[in-house]
Amino acid sequence: MQSILEVGRASSLGTQTTKANIFKDMIERSADASALWKQSAQAWIKSQGDRGDWSRREILDPALETLLGDVRDLQILDVGCGEG
């Protein structure tokens, strides 16, 4: 499969490659990337077990809790990306 850059170069050289082919290629690559990301997310979830990521638990969470202070009775929106 040609890269988008290669397809663009071929198009500028007068071959029969069209913009539609370029966009079709982009959509196919996007679907492939999405499927791989979902597989990766599942592997990550499985590797974390019941307790989660050590560095998050032991380093990041305590630092965030210190920065946030007392959050009792507050509404908090977590906009983290999660596992993908």
C-alpha positions in Angstrom: 0.0 0.0 0.0 1.4 3.4 -0.9 1.7 6.2 1.6 -0.5 9.2 1.2 2.6 11.2 0.2 3.5 8.7 -2.5 0.0 8.7 -3.8 0.1 12.5 -3.9 3.4 12.5 -5.8 2.1 10.0 -8.3 -1.0 12.1 -8.8 1.1 15.2 -9.5 3.1 13.3 -12.0 0.0 12.7 -14.2 -1.0 9.1 -13.2 -4.6 8.0 -12.8 -4.6 8.3 -9.0 -7.5 10.5 -7.9 -8.3 12.4 -4.7 -11.0 9.7 -4.1 -8.3 7.0 -3.9 -6.3 9.1 -1.5 -9.3 9.6 0.8 -10.2 5.9 0.5 -6.7 5.0 1.6 -6.9 7.4 4.5 -10.1 5.9 5.7 -8.7 2.3 5.5 -5.6 3.4 7.5 -7.8 5.1 10.1 -9.9 1.9 10.5 -6.7 -0.2 10.9 -5.3 2.2 13.5 -8.6 2.2 15.4 -8.6 -1.6 15.6 -5.0 -1.7 16.7 -5.7 0.9 19.4 -8.6 -1.1 20.8 -6.5 -4.2 20.9 -3.8 -2.3 22.7 -6.3 -0.9 25.2 -7.5 -4.4 26.0 -4.0 -5.6 26.6 -3.3 -2.6 28.9 -6.5 -3.3 30.9 -5.5 -6.9 31.3 -2.0 -6.1 32.4 -3.1 -3.7 35.1 -5.0 -6.3 37.1 -7.2 -5.3 40.0 -4.9 -2.6 41.5 -4.0 -0.7 38.3 -0.8 0.9 37.3 1.9 1.1 40.0 3.2 4.5 38.8 -0.2 6.0 38.8 -1.1 4.6 42.1 2.2 5.4 43.9 3.3 8.6 42.1 0.6 10.4 40.2 -2.4 9.9 42.4 -0.7 11.2 45.6 0.6 14.2 43.7 -2.8 15.0 42.3 -4.5 14.5 45.7 -2.0 17.0 47.2 -2.7 19.5 44.4 -6.4 19.1 44.6 -6.7 19.3 48.4 -10.0 18.5 50.0 -12.6 17.6 47.3 -15.4 16.4 49.6 -18.8 17.7 48.6 -17.5 18.9 45.2 -18.5 17.7 41.8 -15.5 16.6 39.7 -15.4 15.9 36.0 -12.6 13.4 35.1 -11.7 14.0 31.4 -8.8 11.5 31.3 -8.5 9.4 28.3 -8.7 6.1 30.1 -7.6 3.0 28.2 -8.4 4.4 24.8 
